[in-house]
């Protein structure tokens, strides 16, 4: 099959590689039709990472089932599917209670199968394949990994109706967080420095947008909340901006409020200066949020698919660019330079 392999300098080259086999009777093989580029992928872009050299990357994907094992009952050949890429070892204490996003072997396990979106074929256990309704396209489905991340963060936050919410970052995760909060009855202020992202946030229902390099976001949230600050702040920018955005989040939140850390970090130690005395004296809660799994009885991946199907979430406005797999390096360059290119979510058509 054709696949994009990571090069020594952190870019990609297209190569012919062996197609994956079904390793067990309850596994499924699918032809990838669409894959996305998210912030996690961009943090590995143009970085020399020996452990990823020649690896197939990508974890936001949808496709068509082409082969099933003898014990598969969940899907059939020809089904259009959303493929969930959060896959734990299945045997640890966390996996046994459906907290597989906390699995100690999460990344080695998922990279061996479902975390290989930038290729023509992928395999995984049947419970990671969700049938798509007729009205949901492959491109719509590729955003649902992102939305499930936001749903998991919202579940951890305890958000209730009429909450005052601030969101830092108007990329795909922040915009998904916005739609989920609005669907739950919250009033939402969203912060970014990119004008076209904030314009889209307004169209998606934001009550207030703040371009933080032109306006003070702390003053804006206080004006919106009778001087108190937000009940909940979602930090959705992450990466290199975190030393600035996490302290900002703690200034936006009210006394007794919650800061949910959704944006990702690079591996290793990250030093971030916080006003710990003020955080402690105000009893501000910091909540790390990692990927998604189950909430009570319900798969968070399946839940956002249901919300999209019922019109509670939107996708097409976020998909600004599409590239064939052969142009993956151009696609990453476009996604990386979103301020210039106007990119929000960049998709790759495959197969």
N, C-alpha and C positions, 0 to 999 in steps of 0.2 A: 504494500500500500504506500501511498504518498504521505509524507509527514514533514513538519517543520522541526528541525533539530536545533537545540541551542549550540551556538559556537563558543569558542574559547573567549571571545570578546563580548559575549552576552547578547549577540544578535541571533539571527536564524538563517539556516540554509535548508532548502527543500531537497529531500532525498527519498529514495525508495528503501523501505524497511520491511521486515517481516510483519505480516498481519498477526494480531493476537489470536490465540486459540481460547476456547471455552475451558476453564480449568475445573469446572464442577457442573453437575447436572442442573443446578438451579441458577446458572448464570446465563447472561444475555449478551449477544453481540449486536451493535448498532452501527449504521453508517452515519457519521456526523454530517449534519447539513448546515449547521450554523454554530459558531463559537464567538465568545465575546472577549474583549480585553478590559480587564479591571485594574484597580489601583495596585493590587497584589502583583499582578503580572508586570506592571510598569516599574515596580520597585526592583525587579530583577533585570530590567532592560539595560543593555549595554554595560553590564557588570560582569567582570571575569569571576565566575563562580565554578570552581573545578568540579564540585559535586553535582552540578547541573549540566556539565558539558555533554553534548550529544543526547540530552534528555528531550522527550516530548512534553510540552507544557500545556497549560490552559485548563480551566475548570468550569467555565460557563458554557453549557452546550445543550443542544437538542438534535435529534436525528430520527432515523427510521430503523426499526428492528429488522435485521437480516438473518439472524440465526438464534435459536433458543435451545437450551439444554432439555433433557428428557423430563425434568421435574418442574419446569417453568409453567406456571398457570396464570401469572399476573398480566403478561403481554403475549402477543402473537406476532409472527413474522408479518411485516407490512405495517404494523402500528407506528404511528407518529408519537414520539416520546420526548419528555423532558428528562434529562439524565442528571440525577443528583450526584455531586462529586465529593460530599462529605462522608467518608467511609472510614470507620474505625476497625480495629482488629476483630471485633465481634465477641471477644472472650474476656476482656478485662472487666473490672467492677463497674466502670462508667458505661461501657457499651451494654452491659447486661441490664442497665436501667435507662437505656435510650438517651444517655448523655454522651453520645459518641463523639461530639465535638471536643470533649475533654480527654479523649483516648490518648495515652502516652505515645502510642505508635501511629497516630493519625496520619502524619505526613508521609512516612514510608509506605503505609498501607495504601493510601489513596493514589500516590504517585505510581504505584505498580499497576493500576488499572484505570479507574474513572478520571483521574487527573491527567488526561492525555487528549485534550480537546483539539489540539492543533494537528490532527491526523484524520485520515479518512475513516478509520474504524476504531471502535472502542469497546471494551467488555466490562461487565460489572455484575454483581448479584442482582437478581430480579427485583428486590425491594427498593432498588435505587432508580428504577425506571417508572415514570409516571405518564400514563396515556394522556395525550393532548386532545381536548375537545376540537371539533372541526373548525371553530372560529378563531383558534389560537395558532398563530404561525410559528415557525421555527425561530424567527427573529424575536418575536414577543417572548418566547420561552427562555431565550438566552439571558434575559434580564432577571429571571426569577431567582437565581442564586443570590444576586445582589439584594433583591427585595426580602428574601428569607433572612439575610444577615440583619436587615433593619427590623424585621418582625421579632427576631430573637432579642435584639436590643430593647425593643419596646416591651416585650414580655418581662424582661429583667427590671425595667424601670418602674413597673406598676402603674403606668400611665392610665388615668381615668378621664372621663368626659369633662370637658371644660378646663382641662389643664392648660397652663401657660407654658409653652415649649419654645426653646431656642435650639437651632441646629447650626452647627459650624461646618460649612462645606456644602456646596451645591453641585457636587458631582453626582454620579448615578446613585451612590449609597445615600447621600444627603437628600436627594430628590425623592428616592424611595421612602426614606424616613419621613419626609414631609407628607407624602400621600397617605402613609399608614397613620400618622398622627391626626391628620384631618379626617380620615375615615372613622377615627375613634372619638371625634368631637373636640379635639384640642384647638387652641388658638396658637398659631405658629409664626415665629420670626425666624428667618434664615439668613445666614451671613456668608459672604464670599467676596472675592476681589474681581471676579470675572463677570462683566456686564451681561453677556448673552446667557450665562447660567442663571443669573438672578431674574432675567426677563422670563425664562422658562419657568422658574419657580413661581413667579406671579401667575402665569397661565395655569399652573397646576394647583393653585389654591392658596399660596402663602398669604397670610394676613399682612405681613410686613417683610420687606427685604432690605438688607443693609449691605452696601458696598463698603467694606471695612477700611479700605485705604482712603475713603473720602468722608466717612461718617463714623462716629463713636458708637459701637454696638452696645456698650454698657449703658450709655444714656438712652439708646433706643429701647432696650428691653425694660429699663426702669420706667420710661414713659408709658409703656404698654401694660405695666403691671402695678400701677399705683406706687411706684418706688421700691417694690419688694425685690424684683428679679424673677427669673423663670423658676417654675416648679421643677422642671427637668431640662437639662441641657444635654444634647447628643453631640459629641465630638465626632464628626464624620470626615475630617480631612486627613488626619494621620500623617505617616511618613515623616519627611524632613520638617514639615510645619509643626509637628507636635510640641516642640519646646515653646512655641508661641501660642498654639491653639488650646492646649490643655490648661495653662494658667488663665487664658481668657475665659474658658468654660467655667472655671471656679469663680471668676468675677461676675459672670452673667447670672449665676444661680442664686436663688434666695437662701436665707438662713433655713436650715432644715431641708433643703432641696437635694436633688440628685444630679450627679454628672455621670453620664454613661459614655464609656470610652469605646467607640465603635471603630474609628480609624486605626489602621495597623501600624506596627512598629517593625523596623528591621531587627534582625537577630543581634544578640549581644546587649550590653548595658547601654542605656540611654539616660543621661542626666538631665532632669527637668526641675528647675527651681520653682517651688510652690510656696505660698504663704501658709505654712502648716498651722501656725497658731490660729490664724483667722478661720481656716477650714475646720479645725478642731472646735474652736469656740462657737462657731456657727452650726456645728453638727451637720456639715455637708457630707453626703455619702458619695464616694467614688466607686463606680461599678464597672469593672472590665467586662466586655462582651466579646465573645469569640465565636465567629461563624454561626452555626445553627444546628438544631437537632429536632427534638420533640418538645412540645409544651403540653403537659398533662397527657391526654390520649392522642394528641394530634401532631402529625408531622408538620413542621413549619414550612418545609418545601411544598408539600401538598396544599397547605393553607393558602400560600400566596398564589398558587395556581388557581385555586378556587376563587380568591378575591379578584384576580384578573378576569376570570371567566364571567364573574357577576358584575363586572364594570366598576369595581371599587378601586382598581389600580389602572394606570395607563402606561403604555410602553412606547408607542410609535414616535411620540414627540422627542423622546430621549435618544433615539437611534439616528444619529446625524451622518454617519459614514458607514459604508460597506465596501469591503475589499475581498477579492479572491485570495485563497491561501497563498498563492504564488507571490502575492504582494504584501506578505506579512510584515516585512521590515518597514515598508511605507505606511502600513496601518499603524504600527507602533509609533512611528515618528509623528503621525497625525494625532494620535491619542495623547502623546506626551506633550505636544505643543498646542493644547486646547485653546489657550487664549488667542493664538494667531489663527488657528484653523477652524475655530468654532465647534470643535468636537465636544460632545458630551459622552455618548456611548458609541464605540466603534466595534462593528461586527465583521467576522470573517465567514464568507460562504465557502463551504467545503463539500465536496462530493455531489 
